[in-house]
């Protein structure tokens, strides 16, 4: 699927095992819909690491994501300035995310990438 916007905001994190079901429910049913309404935000895609393997140079390599966060969300943006908007800030503080989910996340990273 082609990326329709000029920037990607990529958020990676892990969540405490006992909060994983709540994390996924809130992310899918509240957090993504709220952030998706922010002006300048396009498609939002969530990803989860899955174990796999591949062959390169005649050698099998195992992919387990060791040390990397297991959950990733990619937000297509018109501009990095979207992340500084009052609408983005407000959307991120609505629903159960700030009090019931965010405190149980860790190994977080955030990066903006320009589509080239």
Biopython code that builds the backbone (N, CA, C, O; Angstrom):
import numpy as np
from Bio.PDB.StructureBuilder import StructureBuilder

atoms = [
    (1, "UNK", "N", (0.851, -1.166, 0.000)),
    (1, "UNK", "CA", (0.000, 0.000, 0.000)),
    (1, "UNK", "C", (0.899, 1.232, 0.000)),
    (1, "UNK", "O", (1.749, 1.377, 0.879)),
    (2, "UNK", "N", (0.723, 2.107, -0.963)),
    (2, "UNK", "CA", (1.567, 3.314, -1.020)),
    (2, "UNK", "C", (1.229, 4.291, 0.108)),
    (2, "UNK", "O", (0.092, 4.367, 0.574)),
    (3, "UNK", "N", (2.237, 5.020, 0.520)),
    (3, "UNK", "CA", (2.059, 6.039, 1.548)),
    (3, "UNK", "C", (1.558, 7.302, 0.862)),
    (3, "UNK", "O", (2.172, 7.779, -0.092)),
    (4, "UNK", "N", (0.456, 7.837, 1.339)),
    (4, "UNK", "CA", (-0.204, 8.958, 0.675)),
    (4, "UNK", "C", (0.290, 10.327, 1.145)),
    (4, "UNK", "O", (0.117, 11.319, 0.437)),
    (5, "UNK", "N", (0.893, 10.393, 2.316)),
    (5, "UNK", "CA", (1.335, 11.679, 2.871)),
    (5, "UNK", "C", (2.853, 11.802, 2.739)),
    (5, "UNK", "O", (3.518, 10.852, 2.325)),
    (6, "UNK", "N", (3.400, 12.964, 3.088)),
    (6, "UNK", "CA", (4.824, 13.218, 2.914)),
    (6, "UNK", "C", (5.684, 12.800, 4.093)),
    (6, "UNK", "O", (6.908, 12.734, 3.978)),
    (7, "UNK", "N", (5.046, 12.513, 5.239)),
    (7, "UNK", "CA", (5.794, 12.167, 6.444)),
    (7, "UNK", "C", (5.141, 11.003, 7.173)),
    (7, "UNK", "O", (3.930, 10.795, 7.091)),
    (8, "UNK", "N", (5.968, 10.253, 7.885)),
    (8, "UNK", "CA", (5.490, 9.201, 8.775)),
    (8, "UNK", "C", (5.969, 9.515, 10.184)),
    (8, "UNK", "O", (7.144, 9.815, 10.394)),
    (9, "UNK", "N", (5.072, 9.446, 11.134)),
    (9, "UNK", "CA", (5.410, 9.514, 12.549)),
    (9, "UNK", "C", (5.336, 8.071, 13.030)),
    (9, "UNK", "O", (4.267, 7.462, 13.016)),
    (10, "UNK", "N", (6.466, 7.527, 13.452)),
    (10, "UNK", "CA", (6.549, 6.121, 13.826)),
    (10, "UNK", "C", (6.758, 6.034, 15.338)),
    (10, "UNK", "O", (7.740, 6.545, 15.876)),
    (11, "UNK", "N", (5.821, 5.382, 16.002)),
    (11, "UNK", "CA", (5.835, 5.231, 17.451)),
    (11, "UNK", "C", (5.986, 3.748, 17.759)),
    (11, "UNK", "O", (5.215, 2.925, 17.267)),
    (12, "UNK", "N", (6.976, 3.410, 18.572)),
    (12, "UNK", "CA", (7.215, 2.021, 18.958)),
    (12, "UNK", "C", (7.163, 1.909, 20.474)),
    (12, "UNK", "O", (7.589, 2.818, 21.187)),
    (13, "UNK", "N", (6.637, 0.786, 20.964)),
    (13, "UNK", "CA", (6.563, 0.593, 22.410)),
    (13, "UNK", "C", (6.237, -0.848, 22.752)),
    (13, "UNK", "O", (5.789, -1.632, 21.915)),
    (14, "UNK", "N", (6.477, -1.159, 23.998)),
    (14, "UNK", "CA", (6.029, -2.408, 24.603)),
    (14, "UNK", "C", (5.004, -2.049, 25.667)),
    (14, "UNK", "O", (4.872, -0.887, 26.050)),
    (15, "UNK", "N", (4.289, -3.049, 26.137)),
    (15, "UNK", "CA", (3.288, -2.851, 27.188)),
    (15, "UNK", "C", (3.383, -4.016, 28.163)),
    (15, "UNK", "O", (3.692, -5.143, 27.775)),
    (16, "UNK", "N", (3.113, -3.730, 29.438)),
    (16, "UNK", "CA", (3.101, -4.805, 30.433)),
    (16, "UNK", "C", (2.164, -5.906, 29.966)),
    (16, "UNK", "O", (1.075, -5.626, 29.464)),
    (17, "UNK", "N", (2.576, -7.145, 30.125)),
    (17, "UNK", "CA", (1.809, -8.297, 29.642)),
    (17, "UNK", "C", (0.375, -8.295, 30.173)),
    (17, "UNK", "O", (-0.555, -8.611, 29.431)),
    (18, "UNK", "N", (0.185, -7.942, 31.451)),
    (18, "UNK", "CA", (-1.159, -7.982, 32.027)),
    (18, "UNK", "C", (-2.056, -6.853, 31.530)),
    (18, "UNK", "O", (-3.251, -6.842, 31.828)),
    (19, "UNK", "N", (-1.504, -5.909, 30.781)),
    (19, "UNK", "CA", (-2.286, -4.796, 30.226)),
    (19, "UNK", "C", (-2.410, -4.883, 28.703)),
    (19, "UNK", "O", (-2.970, -3.984, 28.076)),
    (20, "UNK", "N", (-1.893, -5.956, 28.106)),
    (20, "UNK", "CA", (-1.844, -6.060, 26.650)),
    (20, "UNK", "C", (-3.226, -6.046, 25.992)),
    (20, "UNK", "O", (-3.407, -5.377, 24.975)),
    (21, "UNK", "N", (-4.183, -6.753, 26.538)),
    (21, "UNK", "CA", (-5.530, -6.767, 25.951)),
    (21, "UNK", "C", (-6.154, -5.378, 26.012)),
    (21, "UNK", "O", (-6.750, -4.923, 25.036)),
    (22, "UNK", "N", (-6.023, -4.704, 27.145)),
    (22, "UNK", "CA", (-6.543, -3.340, 27.283)),
    (22, "UNK", "C", (-5.815, -2.395, 26.327)),
    (22, "UNK", "O", (-6.452, -1.568, 25.675)),
    (23, "UNK", "N", (-4.510, -2.506, 26.238)),
    (23, "UNK", "CA", (-3.701, -1.702, 25.327)),
    (23, "UNK", "C", (-4.243, -1.798, 23.899)),
    (23, "UNK", "O", (-4.479, -0.777, 23.253)),
    (24, "UNK", "N", (-4.438, -3.012, 23.412)),
    (24, "UNK", "CA", (-4.913, -3.194, 22.036)),
    (24, "UNK", "C", (-6.340, -2.696, 21.852)),
    (24, "UNK", "O", (-6.654, -2.088, 20.829)),
    (25, "UNK", "N", (-7.199, -2.942, 22.822)),
    (25, "UNK", "CA", (-8.581, -2.459, 22.727)),
    (25, "UNK", "C", (-8.626, -0.933, 22.657)),
    (25, "UNK", "O", (-9.277, -0.365, 21.779)),
    (26, "UNK", "N", (-7.938, -0.280, 23.579)),
    (26, "UNK", "CA", (-7.963, 1.180, 23.632)),
    (26, "UNK", "C", (-7.270, 1.768, 22.407)),
    (26, "UNK", "O", (-7.755, 2.746, 21.837)),
    (27, "UNK", "N", (-6.161, 1.196, 22.000)),
    (27, "UNK", "CA", (-5.444, 1.717, 20.830)),
    (27, "UNK", "C", (-6.342, 1.667, 19.593)),
    (27, "UNK", "O", (-6.448, 2.646, 18.855)),
    (28, "UNK", "N", (-6.990, 0.515, 19.374)),
    (28, "UNK", "CA", (-7.816, 0.338, 18.174)),
    (28, "UNK", "C", (-9.143, 1.091, 18.220)),
    (28, "UNK", "O", (-9.570, 1.657, 17.214)),
    (29, "UNK", "N", (-9.791, 1.099, 19.371)),
    (29, "UNK", "CA", (-11.153, 1.640, 19.448)),
    (29, "UNK", "C", (-11.220, 3.105, 19.875)),
    (29, "UNK", "O", (-12.228, 3.770, 19.636)),
    (30, "UNK", "N", (-10.156, 3.618, 20.506)),
    (30, "UNK", "CA", (-10.179, 5.006, 20.979)),
    (30, "UNK", "C", (-9.028, 5.840, 20.402)),
    (30, "UNK", "O", (-9.250, 6.851, 19.737)),
    (31, "UNK", "N", (-7.805, 5.397, 20.670)),
    (31, "UNK", "CA", (-6.631, 6.215, 20.364)),
    (31, "UNK", "C", (-6.496, 6.489, 18.861)),
    (31, "UNK", "O", (-6.367, 7.642, 18.447)),
    (32, "UNK", "N", (-6.525, 5.439, 18.056)),
    (32, "UNK", "CA", (-6.396, 5.615, 16.601)),
    (32, "UNK", "C", (-7.546, 6.447, 16.033)),
    (32, "UNK", "O", (-7.285, 7.369, 15.260)),
    (33, "UNK", "N", (-8.810, 6.166, 16.380)),
    (33, "UNK", "CA", (-9.889, 7.008, 15.845)),
    (33, "UNK", "C", (-9.759, 8.481, 16.242)),
    (33, "UNK", "O", (-10.024, 9.366, 15.428)),
    (34, "UNK", "N", (-9.355, 8.744, 17.478)),
    (34, "UNK", "CA", (-9.207, 10.139, 17.921)),
    (34, "UNK", "C", (-8.079, 10.843, 17.163)),
    (34, "UNK", "O", (-8.266, 11.955, 16.669)),
    (35, "UNK", "N", (-6.926, 10.209, 17.070)),
    (35, "UNK", "CA", (-5.799, 10.829, 16.363)),
    (35, "UNK", "C", (-6.058, 10.910, 14.858)),
    (35, "UNK", "O", (-5.553, 11.808, 14.184)),
    (36, "UNK", "N", (-6.839, 9.980, 14.342)),
    (36, "UNK", "CA", (-7.164, 9.994, 12.912)),
    (36, "UNK", "C", (-8.035, 11.166, 12.494)),
    (36, "UNK", "O", (-8.113, 11.487, 11.308)),
    (37, "UNK", "N", (-8.693, 11.810, 13.457)),
    (37, "UNK", "CA", (-9.531, 12.978, 13.160)),
    (37, "UNK", "C", (-8.750, 14.286, 13.164)),
    (37, "UNK", "O", (-9.283, 15.332, 12.794)),
    (38, "UNK", "N", (-7.487, 14.228, 13.583)),
    (38, "UNK", "CA", (-6.667, 15.443, 13.648)),
    (38, "UNK", "C", (-6.354, 15.914, 12.231)),
    (38, "UNK", "O", (-5.931, 15.110, 11.400)),
    (39, "UNK", "N", (-6.553, 17.206, 11.938)),
    (39, "UNK", "CA", (-6.206, 17.714, 10.606)),
    (39, "UNK", "C", (-4.732, 17.452, 10.282)),
    (39, "UNK", "O", (-3.845, 17.711, 11.095)),
    (40, "UNK", "N", (-4.499, 16.934, 9.077)),
    (40, "UNK", "CA", (-3.145, 16.643, 8.636)),
    (40, "UNK", "C", (-2.710, 15.208, 8.863)),
    (40, "UNK", "O", (-1.617, 14.815, 8.457)),
    (41, "UNK", "N", (-3.571, 14.413, 9.518)),
    (41, "UNK", "CA", (-3.275, 13.000, 9.733)),
    (41, "UNK", "C", (-4.016, 12.189, 8.676)),
    (41, "UNK", "O", (-5.204, 12.398, 8.430)),
    (42, "UNK", "N", (-3.296, 11.266, 8.059)),
    (42, "UNK", "CA", (-3.901, 10.373, 7.073)),
    (42, "UNK", "C", (-4.081, 8.988, 7.669)),
    (42, "UNK", "O", (-4.591, 8.839, 8.780)),
    (43, "UNK", "N", (-3.663, 7.992, 6.932)),
    (43, "UNK", "CA", (-3.805, 6.611, 7.383)),
    (43, "UNK", "C", (-2.963, 6.351, 8.625)),
    (43, "UNK", "O", (-1.898, 6.940, 8.811)),
    (44, "UNK", "N", (-3.461, 5.464, 9.461)),
    (44, "UNK", "CA", (-2.742, 5.014, 10.650)),
    (44, "UNK", "C", (-2.684, 3.495, 10.573)),
    (44, "UNK", "O", (-3.703, 2.826, 10.399)),
    (45, "UNK", "N", (-1.476, 2.969, 10.705)),
    (45, "UNK", "CA", (-1.268, 1.533, 10.606)),
    (45, "UNK", "C", (-0.586, 1.038, 11.866)),
    (45, "UNK", "O", (0.412, 1.611, 12.305)),
    (46, "UNK", "N", (-1.123, -0.027, 12.450)),
    (46, "UNK", "CA", (-0.502, -0.657, 13.623)),
    (46, "UNK", "C", (0.158, -1.957, 13.206)),
    (46, "UNK", "O", (-0.334, -2.675, 12.336)),
    (47, "UNK", "N", (1.288, -2.246, 13.850)),
    (47, "UNK", "CA", (2.058, -3.448, 13.544)),
    (47, "UNK", "C", (2.504, -4.113, 14.844)),
    (47, "UNK", "O", (2.693, -3.442, 15.859)),
    (48, "UNK", "N", (2.668, -5.418, 14.807)),
    (48, "UNK", "CA", (3.199, -6.164, 15.947)),
    (48, "UNK", "C", (4.270, -7.117, 15.430)),
    (48, "UNK", "O", (4.082, -7.770, 14.404)),
    (49, "UNK", "N", (5.380, -7.196, 16.130)),
    (49, "UNK", "CA", (6.469, -8.083, 15.746)),
    (49, "UNK", "C", (6.021, -9.539, 15.823)),
    (49, "UNK", "O", (5.378, -9.959, 16.785)),
    (50, "UNK", "N", (6.367, -10.280, 14.813)),
    (50, "UNK", "CA", (6.110, -11.717, 14.764)),
    (50, "UNK", "C", (7.438, -12.415, 14.477)),
    (50, "UNK", "O", (8.217, -11.937, 13.652)),
    (51, "UNK", "N", (7.706, -13.527, 15.139)),
    (51, "UNK", "CA", (8.933, -14.263, 14.851)),
    (51, "UNK", "C", (8.907, -14.788, 13.417)),
    (51, "UNK", "O", (7.863, -15.203, 12.913)),
    (52, "UNK", "N", (10.044, -14.763, 12.785)),
    (52, "UNK", "CA", (10.158, -15.239, 11.408)),
    (52, "UNK", "C", (11.632, -15.546, 11.144)),
    (52, "UNK", "O", (12.482, -15.398, 12.022)),
    (53, "UNK", "N", (11.911, -15.971, 9.929)),
    (53, "UNK", "CA", (13.287, -16.235, 9.510)),
    (53, "UNK", "C", (13.393, -15.927, 8.031)),
    (53, "UNK", "O", (12.393, -15.893, 7.313)),
    (54, "UNK", "N", (14.611, -15.706, 7.590)),
    (54, "UNK", "CA", (14.863, -15.514, 6.168)),
    (54, "UNK", "C", (16.250, -16.049, 5.843)),
    (54, "UNK", "O", (17.071, -16.258, 6.737)),
    (55, "UNK", "N", (16.502, -16.265, 4.570)),
    (55, "UNK", "CA", (17.805, -16.733, 4.110)),
    (55, "UNK", "C", (18.543, -15.600, 3.420)),
    (55, "UNK", "O", (17.970, -14.883, 2.599)),
    (56, "UNK", "N", (19.808, -15.442, 3.755)),
    (56, "UNK", "CA", (20.649, -14.447, 3.098)),
    (56, "UNK", "C", (22.063, -15.023, 3.008)),
    (56, "UNK", "O", (22.615, -15.502, 3.998)),
    (57, "UNK", "N", (22.628, -14.970, 1.825)),
    (57, "UNK", "CA", (23.971, -15.508, 1.628)),
    (57, "UNK", "C", (24.080, -16.975, 1.993)),
    (57, "UNK", "O", (25.128, -17.425, 2.457)),
    (58, "UNK", "N", (23.004, -17.727, 1.786)),
    (58, "UNK", "CA", (23.011, -19.148, 2.087)),
    (58, "UNK", "C", (22.875, -19.484, 3.562)),
    (58, "UNK", "O", (23.006, -20.644, 3.953)),
    (59, "UNK", "N", (22.614, -18.480, 4.378)),
    (59, "UNK", "CA", (22.489, -18.704, 5.823)),
    (59, "UNK", "C", (21.098, -18.300, 6.299)),
    (59, "UNK", "O", (20.553, -17.282, 5.873)),
    (60, "UNK", "N", (20.540, -19.104, 7.180)),
    (60, "UNK", "CA", (19.230, -18.804, 7.763)),
    (60, "UNK", "C", (19.419, -17.834, 8.929)),
    (60, "UNK", "O", (20.242, -18.066, 9.815)),
    (61, "UNK", "N", (18.654, -16.755, 8.916)),
    (61, "UNK", "CA", (18.687, -15.763, 9.986)),
    (61, "UNK", "C", (17.323, -15.743, 10.666)),
    (61, "UNK", "O", (16.288, -15.686, 10.001)),
    (62, "UNK", "N", (17.331, -15.789, 11.985)),
    (62, "UNK", "CA", (16.103, -15.723, 12.759)),
    (62, "UNK", "C", (15.785, -14.271, 13.073)),
    (62, "UNK", "O", (16.656, -13.501, 13.476)),
    (63, "UNK", "N", (14.544, -13.916, 12.885)),
    (63, "UNK", "CA", (14.061, -12.569, 13.202)),
    (63, "UNK", "C", (13.148, -12.677, 14.408)),
    (63, "UNK", "O", (12.065, -13.257, 14.328)),
    (64, "UNK", "N", (13.587, -12.118, 15.525)),
    (64, "UNK", "CA", (12.744, -12.183, 16.718)),
    (64, "UNK", "C", (12.501, -10.805, 17.323)),
    (64, "UNK", "O", (11.751, -10.676, 18.290)),
    (65, "UNK", "N", (13.128, -9.778, 16.761)),
    (65, "UNK", "CA", (12.925, -8.430, 17.270)),
    (65, "UNK", "C", (13.552, -8.198, 18.629)),
    (65, "UNK", "O", (13.154, -7.271, 19.336)),
    (66, "UNK", "N", (14.514, -9.006, 19.012)),
    (66, "UNK", "CA", (15.143, -8.886, 20.328)),
    (66, "UNK", "C", (15.626, -7.454, 20.561)),
    (66, "UNK", "O", (16.344, -6.883, 19.739)),
    (67, "UNK", "N", (15.222, -6.893, 21.687)),
    (67, "UNK", "CA", (15.631, -5.544, 22.058)),
    (67, "UNK", "C", (14.784, -4.436, 21.446)),
    (67, "UNK", "O", (14.859, -3.285, 21.876)),
    (68, "UNK", "N", (13.996, -4.775, 20.464)),
    (68, "UNK", "CA", (13.136, -3.784, 19.812)),
    (68, "UNK", "C", (11.730, -3.858, 20.405)),
    (68, "UNK", "O", (11.295, -4.913, 20.866)),
    (69, "UNK", "N", (11.034, -2.734, 20.385)),
    (69, "UNK", "CA", (9.649, -2.721, 20.850)),
    (69, "UNK", "C", (8.801, -3.621, 19.947)),
    (69, "UNK", "O", (9.047, -3.717, 18.744)),
    (70, "UNK", "N", (7.820, -4.265, 20.531)),
    (70, "UNK", "CA", (7.000, -5.210, 19.782)),
    (70, "UNK", "C", (5.812, -4.573, 19.072)),
    (70, "UNK", "O", (5.284, -5.149, 18.121)),
    (71, "UNK", "N", (5.388, -3.406, 19.514)),
    (71, "UNK", "CA", (4.268, -2.721, 18.867)),
    (71, "UNK", "C", (4.759, -1.454, 18.178)),
    (71, "UNK", "O", (5.588, -0.719, 18.715)),
    (72, "UNK", "N", (4.236, -1.214, 16.986)),
    (72, "UNK", "CA", (4.578, -0.023, 16.214)),
    (72, "UNK", "C", (3.289, 0.553, 15.638)),
    (72, "UNK", "O", (2.412, -0.183, 15.187)),
    (73, "UNK", "N", (3.188, 1.869, 15.661)),
    (73, "UNK", "CA", (2.090, 2.563, 14.981)),
    (73, "UNK", "C", (2.728, 3.575, 14.030)),
    (73, "UNK", "O", (3.652, 4.297, 14.403)),
    (74, "UNK", "N", (2.223, 3.615, 12.809)),
    (74, "UNK", "CA", (2.711, 4.562, 11.801)),
    (74, "UNK", "C", (1.565, 5.497, 11.426)),
    (74, "UNK", "O", (0.505, 5.068, 10.972)),
    (75, "UNK", "N", (1.811, 6.770, 11.627)),
    (75, "UNK", "CA", (0.829, 7.807, 11.328)),
    (75, "UNK", "C", (1.310, 8.589, 10.120)),
    (75, "UNK", "O", (2.387, 9.184, 10.161)),
    (76, "UNK", "N", (0.535, 8.600, 9.050)),
    (76, "UNK", "CA", (0.879, 9.409, 7.887)),
    (76, "UNK", "C", (0.503, 10.859, 8.190)),
    (76, "UNK", "O", (-0.604, 11.140, 8.649)),
    (77, "UNK", "N", (1.438, 11.776, 7.926)),
    (77, "UNK", "CA", (1.234, 13.193, 8.248)),
    (77, "UNK", "C", (1.515, 14.075, 7.039)),
    (77, "UNK", "O", (2.363, 13.761, 6.204)),
    (78, "UNK", "N", (0.789, 15.181, 6.963)),
    (78, "UNK", "CA", (1.089, 16.200, 5.956)),
    (78, "UNK", "C", (2.413, 16.879, 6.268)),
    (78, "UNK", "O", (3.166, 17.237, 5.362)),
    (79, "UNK", "N", (2.694, 17.055, 7.561)),
    (79, "UNK", "CA", (3.873, 17.789, 8.011)),
    (79, "UNK", "C", (4.181, 17.385, 9.449)),
    (79, "UNK", "O", (3.270, 16.993, 10.178)),
    (80, "UNK", "N", (5.436, 17.470, 9.876)),
    (80, "UNK", "CA", (5.744, 17.228, 11.286)),
    (80, "UNK", "C", (5.058, 18.224, 12.219)),
    (80, "UNK", "O", (4.894, 17.952, 13.409)),
    (81, "UNK", "N", (4.658, 19.376, 11.682)),
    (81, "UNK", "CA", (3.975, 20.384, 12.501)),
    (81, "UNK", "C", (2.640, 19.889, 13.054)),
    (81, "UNK", "O", (2.139, 20.432, 14.039)),
    (82, "UNK", "N", (2.066, 18.872, 12.432)),
    (82, "UNK", "CA", (0.814, 18.295, 12.934)),
    (82, "UNK", "C", (0.992, 17.866, 14.387)),
    (82, "UNK", "O", (0.070, 17.987, 15.194)),
    (83, "UNK", "N", (2.181, 17.365, 14.715)),
    (83, "UNK", "CA", (2.448, 16.857, 16.065)),
    (83, "UNK", "C", (2.490, 17.963, 17.114)),
    (83, "UNK", "O", (2.422, 17.684, 18.311)),
    (84, "UNK", "N", (2.601, 19.215, 16.674)),
    (84, "UNK", "CA", (2.624, 20.358, 17.588)),
    (84, "UNK", "C", (1.272, 21.060, 17.676)),
    (84, "UNK", "O", (1.125, 22.054, 18.386)),
    (85, "UNK", "N", (0.296, 20.538, 16.956)),
    (85, "UNK", "CA", (-1.019, 21.200, 16.933)),
    (85, "UNK", "C", (-1.786, 20.957, 18.224)),
    (85, "UNK", "O", (-1.582, 19.957, 18.912)),
    (86, "UNK", "N", (-2.670, 21.893, 18.533)),
    (86, "UNK", "CA", (-3.515, 21.740, 19.725)),
    (86, "UNK", "C", (-4.462, 20.553, 19.550)),
    (86, "UNK", "O", (-4.831, 19.900, 20.526)),
    (87, "UNK", "N", (-4.852, 20.276, 18.307)),
    (87, "UNK", "CA", (-5.744, 19.143, 18.039)),
    (87, "UNK", "C", (-5.049, 17.807, 18.346)),
    (87, "UNK", "O", (-5.653, 16.905, 18.926)),
    (88, "UNK", "N", (-3.765, 17.691, 17.946)),
    (88, "UNK", "CA", (-3.005, 16.471, 18.231)),
    (88, "UNK", "C", (-2.861, 16.287, 19.745)),
    (88, "UNK", "O", (-3.089, 15.200, 20.276)),
    (89, "UNK", "N", (-2.479, 17.370, 20.425)),
    (89, "UNK", "CA", (-2.291, 17.314, 21.878)),
    (89, "UNK", "C", (-3.584, 16.906, 22.579)),
    (89, "UNK", "O", (-3.562, 16.069, 23.481)),
    (90, "UNK", "N", (-4.693, 17.484, 22.177)),
    (90, "UNK", "CA", (-5.981, 17.176, 22.806)),
    (90, "UNK", "C", (-6.391, 15.726, 22.543)),
    (90, "UNK", "O", (-6.849, 15.034, 23.452)),
    (91, "UNK", "N", (-6.229, 15.272, 21.313)),
    (91, "UNK", "CA", (-6.625, 13.905, 20.961)),
    (91, "UNK", "C", (-5.834, 12.871, 21.754)),
    (91, "UNK", "O", (-6.387, 11.844, 22.148)),
    (92, "UNK", "N", (-4.557, 13.125, 21.993)),
    (92, "UNK", "CA", (-3.719, 12.193, 22.723)),
    (92, "UNK", "C", (-4.029, 12.090, 24.199)),
    (92, "UNK", "O", (-3.565, 11.170, 24.873)),
    (93, "UNK", "N", (-4.812, 13.030, 24.709)),
    (93, "UNK", "CA", (-5.150, 13.033, 26.137)),
    (93, "UNK", "C", (-6.604, 12.643, 26.402)),
    (93, "UNK", "O", (-7.077, 12.740, 27.534)),
    (94, "UNK", "N", (-7.303, 12.208, 25.375)),
    (94, "UNK", "CA", (-8.696, 11.797, 25.537)),
    (94, "UNK", "C", (-8.803, 10.298, 25.802)),
    (94, "UNK", "O", (-7.856, 9.545, 25.576)),
    (95, "UNK", "N", (-9.942, 9.890, 26.272)),
    (95, "UNK", "CA", (-10.230, 8.475, 26.479)),
    (95, "UNK", "C", (-9.420, 7.857, 27.604)),
    (95, "UNK", "O", (-8.923, 8.553, 28.490)),
    (96, "UNK", "N", (-9.299, 6.561, 27.553)),
    (96, "UNK", "CA", (-8.615, 5.810, 28.613)),
    (96, "UNK", "C", (-7.094, 5.777, 28.446)),
    (96, "UNK", "O", (-6.376, 5.388, 29.367)),
    (97, "UNK", "N", (-6.600, 6.187, 27.265)),
    (97, "UNK", "CA", (-5.169, 6.093, 26.975)),
    (97, "UNK", "C", (-4.276, 6.738, 28.039)),
    (97, "UNK", "O", (-3.385, 6.065, 28.557)),
    (98, "UNK", "N", (-4.477, 8.012, 28.387)),
    (98, "UNK", "CA", (-3.494, 8.665, 29.272)),
    (98, "UNK", "C", (-3.383, 8.069, 30.674)),
    (98, "UNK", "O", (-2.293, 8.063, 31.247)),
    (99, "UNK", "N", (-4.474, 7.573, 31.236)),
    (99, "UNK", "CA", (-4.427, 7.100, 32.624)),
    (99, "UNK", "C", (-4.426, 5.583, 32.758)),
    (99, "UNK", "O", (-3.832, 5.050, 33.696)),
    (100, "UNK", "N", (-5.077, 4.879, 31.840)),
    (100, "UNK", "CA", (-5.218, 3.439, 31.984)),
    (100, "UNK", "C", (-4.242, 2.631, 31.139)),
    (100, "UNK", "O", (-4.051, 1.437, 31.373)),
    (101, "UNK", "N", (-3.613, 3.292, 30.138)),
    (101, "UNK", "CA", (-2.728, 2.551, 29.241)),
    (101, "UNK", "C", (-1.307, 3.120, 29.237)),
    (101, "UNK", "O", (-0.356, 2.386, 29.502)),
    (102, "UNK", "N", (-1.149, 4.387, 28.948)),
    (102, "UNK", "CA", (0.185, 4.988, 28.812)),
    (102, "UNK", "C", (1.134, 4.656, 29.965)),
    (102, "UNK", "O", (2.306, 4.369, 29.719)),
    (103, "UNK", "N", (0.658, 4.687, 31.229)),
    (103, "UNK", "CA", (1.586, 4.396, 32.327)),
    (103, "UNK", "C", (2.172, 2.976, 32.295)),
    (103, "UNK", "O", (3.173, 2.709, 32.960)),
    (104, "UNK", "N", (1.571, 2.087, 31.545)),
    (104, "UNK", "CA", (2.014, 0.700, 31.495)),
    (104, "UNK", "C", (2.810, 0.379, 30.227)),
    (104, "UNK", "O", (3.105, -0.784, 29.950)),
    (105, "UNK", "N", (3.151, 1.411, 29.467)),
    (105, "UNK", "CA", (3.974, 1.228, 28.284)),
    (105, "UNK", "C", (5.425, 1.562, 28.631)),
    (105, "UNK", "O", (5.699, 2.336, 29.549)),
    (106, "UNK", "N", (6.339, 0.966, 27.881)),
    (106, "UNK", "CA", (7.770, 1.192, 28.108)),
    (106, "UNK", "C", (8.521, 0.889, 26.815)),
    (106, "UNK", "O", (7.923, 0.486, 25.817)),
    (107, "UNK", "N", (9.832, 1.087, 26.846)),
    (107, "UNK", "CA", (10.661, 0.871, 25.654)),
    (107, "UNK", "C", (10.117, 1.675, 24.479)),
    (107, "UNK", "O", (10.078, 1.200, 23.344)),
    (108, "UNK", "N", (9.698, 2.906, 24.777)),
    (108, "UNK", "CA", (9.051, 3.761, 23.779)),
    (108, "UNK", "C", (10.092, 4.495, 22.931)),
    (108, "UNK", "O", (11.146, 4.896, 23.425)),
    (109, "UNK", "N", (9.778, 4.656, 21.666)),
    (109, "UNK", "CA", (10.581, 5.516, 20.797)),
    (109, "UNK", "C", (9.647, 6.181, 19.796)),
    (109, "UNK", "O", (8.602, 5.646, 19.428)),
    (110, "UNK", "N", (10.067, 7.373, 19.368)),
    (110, "UNK", "CA", (9.287, 8.166, 18.413)),
    (110, "UNK", "C", (10.247, 8.723, 17.379)),
    (110, "UNK", "O", (11.335, 9.190, 17.718)),
    (111, "UNK", "N", (9.845, 8.674, 16.125)),
    (111, "UNK", "CA", (10.675, 9.251, 15.063)),
    (111, "UNK", "C", (9.764, 9.723, 13.929)),
    (111, "UNK", "O", (8.723, 9.127, 13.656)),
    (112, "UNK", "N", (10.180, 10.800, 13.283)),
    (112, "UNK", "CA", (9.481, 11.260, 12.069)),
    (112, "UNK", "C", (10.407, 10.954, 10.894)),
    (112, "UNK", "O", (11.604, 11.239, 10.937)),
    (113, "UNK", "N", (9.837, 10.376, 9.855)),
    (113, "UNK", "CA", (10.573, 10.064, 8.628)),
    (113, "UNK", "C", (9.902, 10.769, 7.460)),
    (113, "UNK", "O", (8.676, 10.782, 7.354)),
    (114, "UNK", "N", (10.699, 11.346, 6.597)),
    (114, "UNK", "CA", (10.183, 11.961, 5.376)),
    (114, "UNK", "C", (10.154, 10.897, 4.279)),
    (114, "UNK", "O", (11.124, 10.163, 4.089)),
    (115, "UNK", "N", (9.053, 10.821, 3.573)),
    (115, "UNK", "CA", (8.921, 9.873, 2.464)),
    (115, "UNK", "C", (9.740, 10.427, 1.296)),
    (115, "UNK", "O", (9.591, 11.587, 0.912)),
    (116, "UNK", "N", (10.603, 9.581, 0.744)),
    (116, "UNK", "CA", (11.443, 10.043, -0.383)),
    (116, "UNK", "C", (11.156, 9.248, -1.642)),
    (116, "UNK", "O", (11.765, 9.497, -2.682)),
]
sb = StructureBuilder()
sb.init_structure("model")
sb.init_model(0)
sb.init_chain("A")
sb.init_seg("    ")
for serial, (resi, resn, name, xyz) in enumerate(atoms, 1):
    if name == "N":
        sb.init_residue(resn, " ", resi, " ")
    sb.init_atom(name, np.array(xyz, "f"), 0.0, 1.0, " ", f" {name:<3s}", serial, name[0])
structure = sb.get_structure()
